[in-house]
Amino acid sequence: MRALLTTLGIVIGVGAVIAMMEIGSGSSAALQDAISSMGANVLMIQPGTASSGGISFGAGSVTTLTPGDAEALAKQCPALRGVAPEVRARTQVVYGNRNWVPSWMTGTTPVYLEVANWSMAEGDFFTERDVLAANKVCVLGQTVVRELFQGESPIGKEIRVKNVSFRVVGMLASKGANMMGMDQDDILLAPWTTLKYRVTGSTLTTANQSAAASTASGADTSGAINTLSKIYPGQASLYPERSAAQLANNPMPVRFENIDRMMAAAKDAASVPAAIDQITSVLRERHRIRPGDPADFNIRDMTEMTKTLASTSNLMTNLLLSVAMISLLVGGVGIMNIMLVSVTERTREIGLRMAVGARGRDILRQFLVEAVLLCLLGGAMGIIFGHGGSKLVQAVLGWPVATSPGAIAASVLVAASVGIVFGFYPAWRASRLDPIDALRYE
């Protein structure tokens, strides 16, 4: 019983080390998976300046980005491999008598698939023609498919989004949770024009009338800047200016609306700084921002953000490991104390062994082995409790854990080292006893 109580500090220390290492390894693996699923070298361009008059503005506080901005970045930024505009919404999706509210409802373009590093599990992604015509088509994530269709194939089925019928043309491959723990598969993707004009209820009247009146009047707009979209009219575009008749037949004034944000992907990690500089230069010029004035947009390097999260996670893990190591030190002191008591209680035994020929190093080895065995016993119990504790955390809190053979091996070595370090002094004292004095000890 005394030996078990003595090793309690070692049990707690090793158990804490194992649990922290397994939770830390699981978190690191989950973070790496989230980074990979998000897409490589991704940059998020959002409206709003970082601060103005001492007040911080985040995404959604202002609307300064346009689809023309996305197109300009794709054309004028050689460090980018793709740019996808995004319009976001959140509303109920209905199929038959089942309904679901996806966590993510995003309007975008076909480039999104490449930029976000996503692939199709079934069907096809919508096309640029669908974007231009604002066709009522969509692509669903695995979670939405599971909740609405419950085993049926969604391809070709009709769903309703805010009383608007959408035809499902594809199903995305599974991605799992992102670095914030949110389900990335709980998503609906559609052409951004469709989502903005047909679902979110953006009004078209003012933009249509303004464009139609300008076209009908025959006004010369060459070299002028459209103040609604801040796009140079003379610039070649996937979204060209249209006549009043065209606008009446297809009321989709793409050039006159804002988008919520843009997702861009640099060609490689080395190109990220150049990509940020190019994006900044192009958007400041397009938005007519004078030198020294704050930008009306901000760029977030998602790779840097994930690195910061990883660094914070590692810092917390190391901090908890430090606490666990303190527990090991306390356990080591307990081992030394109990071994000193053992030497005192077994003084006559030590004297008798020396009297029959045992040398000092034999006594040293005996007590050192006992100390190491006690620590290894505590280490083994700690490994069992630590592994069980990490699995309990996974079951109760849902945190990712990963068994680390390296941590187990390291824990065994640390336990043995604690036994050697803290058991050496009692063993040395035992080996230095005088046999005659030891035999006379009462």
Phi, psi and omega in degrees: 000318180297321180295319180295318178294326179295322183277000184301320178298320178294319179301312181295316182297310180294319178300318179295319179299313181298313181299314181295320180294319181290319177293318178297318179295319178296319179295319179296317179296318179295322179293319178296320177297320180294321178296315180295319182290332182289334184114149184277135172056047184274139176239131176257123179253117185237151178287155177105139177278160181297320178202153179207117180063031180083000180250129179276142178240133177253186179299138177094347179285333176220165177235105183235354183261144181232163175299330176296328176297316180299317180295319180296319179297318179298326183275324192253000181244094182295341180282352181261146174255354177179150177223130180236121174288154180225135170238130185247149178211168175212112181203175184280142175247133186236135171223115183062235178259013179249147178219159182202147175247102181297146176294328182235125173229106191236131171262131186205201179236171180300338180296336183305322183302317180284316183297319182274004178057050181245156177228165182265137174269330182201145178077203183230161173277159178289163188253173176297326177298322177297324179292313182297322182267359183054045180293147183271071178234158181207164176235136185247149172278167185298322181294317179297318179298316181297318183287324184270321190255340172048057176101341177283154172284131182277348188298127179085352181280156178258129173239163180243130177240107182053049178067016175248127181281131176238141174262127180281120182253347182197163177231130183283152173290156183286141176242333183084199183280151175271187186292345177264004179085007181272144183286110180286342180278352179272069190219148171234127177246138179213165173304136185296329178295319180296312183295321184286315187270328185260337185250308185282347174084023176298134182282142181251348191301309184298314181295317180296313182296321180295315181292318182295318181295319180295318181290318182294328182285346180072020181296141179274110181255011181296132179082348179276168180243129178289116186287343178281319184249348181056043179246137176289119184300331183282352184285135176298140186211151171289344181241073186289161174297144182236160180285170178299321180294318179296319179296323180293322182284328182222084189285068179237076185284074187304324186286351188252008184239161177260162175240165184281320179191177176229144174248124180238152178233126176285159183295323177202176183298323181293338183273353185299311179301317179296320179298317179298316179297317181294317178300314180300314182297313183295314183289323177296321179292315182294325183269005176057045179269124183285152177304134181094338178279148179292146178289152177263025178210164174220150184244129179244123176275105184295330178295317178294322179296318180291325176296321178295317177298318179296319179297318178295318178298316179295322179298315179294320178298315180295323178297315179293325176295324178297318177298319179296322179294326176298320177298322177296320178296318177298318177298322178296320177297321177297320177299316181297318180297314182292328178289324176295319176297319180296319179298317180296316181292332185252027181299314180297321177299319180295316179299317180298317179297319179292325181293331181264011172117356179291136180267170182300320181291334176292318177295318178302315182295320182300309183287330177292319178296320179298318180295318180294319179296320177299317180292321178294323176298314177297322179296318179297317178295322179296320178298317180296311181292322180295316179295317178297322179296319179294322177293325177294318177299318179297318183289321185276313186261347181076016179285143177286137176230156179217125178297131183244101177302325179298320179293322178295313179298318180296322180295320177297315180295319179295317179298316178296320180295319177299319178298318180292313184294310185273347177266350185292315184298311177300320180295321180294318178298320179296321182288341182266002180292145175277128184304319183293313178296324181293321180289332180277351186292133179251000000 
